[in-house]
Amino acid sequence: MSLTQCIEGVLPVLQLPLNADDAIDFPTLAREIDFAFAAGANGVTIAMVTEILRLTDAERDELAENTVAFTAGRGPVIMSVGAESHAQARRHAQAAERAGANALMAIPPCLTLCSADKLEDYYLYLLQASSLPLIVQDASNYVGNAIPLATQARIYSAAPDRVMFKPEAQPLAQNLSLLRDATGGTARIFEGSGGLALVDTFYRGIVGTMPGTDVPWAIVALWRALRNGERVQAGAIHARLVALVALMHSLDGYLAIEKFLLREQGIFVNERRREPVGYELDEETREDVLRLFAALQEVCMTA
């Protein structure tokens, strides 16, 4: 079995719980990880929605170490290590490997408009900096550079036993098919739209999904329905999920709504985010979120 083959299924991206002084709330993080695995998650991920770009290097290291410890071997831990320079990316990759992470994930630099050759160099450098599998994340729908298809294919050919993909640029499903075909149908690809494109991308050959941790029970139920060929049930769950996730229109939108729902379910004790933030929930949106959340719960309970 290759290093990548144990990384599949539902791998939620953890939200970052914070104390009143903005320090990481590690007891709540442990509860969140337990919540994800109790719902049937296959592993956990630390990424942009975990607010890692708002953390110090020391906090990122401590977060990696504690996430591995709290996961306690129940599934793989994936650490996002994308950065603005080779030196920073190497530093984060090696810290994640020392902490015991099972795989890395990296967006391209956000502040530099890189050429295709420079993007390829960046990912090849990361492959040399660590022995762990690497998920190439094109998050250009939100941040960073778009990664040309040919560049992704070349990165894959350099280390097919270690390189995986999380395409998020629109049109997501079509881009996924192009990437699949460009890698001869052998690359391991993950859905990363919070579940919005999970049904379409499942039939295009994904091996897993990286949603939030707000409704892992719904994503697991949907993933199992898809795996079991239960198209009617999958469609019913997906329709409710899409209505909810559609409200998360930006990175700050994901943060605000997912933390709100984690607090509503008794996992988080507050909804704090690292400032500055660009989006706040108003009361009418909160009511809408709760209505859609209840509808999702109802359809999952009848699964």
ABEGO torsion letter per residue (X at the ends): XBAAAABBEBBBBBBBBBBAAGBBBAAAAAAAAAAAAAAGBAEBBBBAAAGAAABBAAAAAAAAAAAAAAAGGAEBBBBBABBABAAAAAAAAAAAAAAGBABBBBBBBAABBBBAAAAAAAAAAAAAABABBBBBBBAAAABEBBBBAAAAAAAAAABAAABBBBBABOBAAAAAAAAAAAAGGABBBBBAAGGAAAAAAAAAGBABBBBBAABAAAAAAAAAAAAAGBAAAAAAAAAAAAAAAAABABAAAAAAAAAAAAAAAGABABABBBOBBABBBBAAAAAAAAAAAAAAAAAAAAX
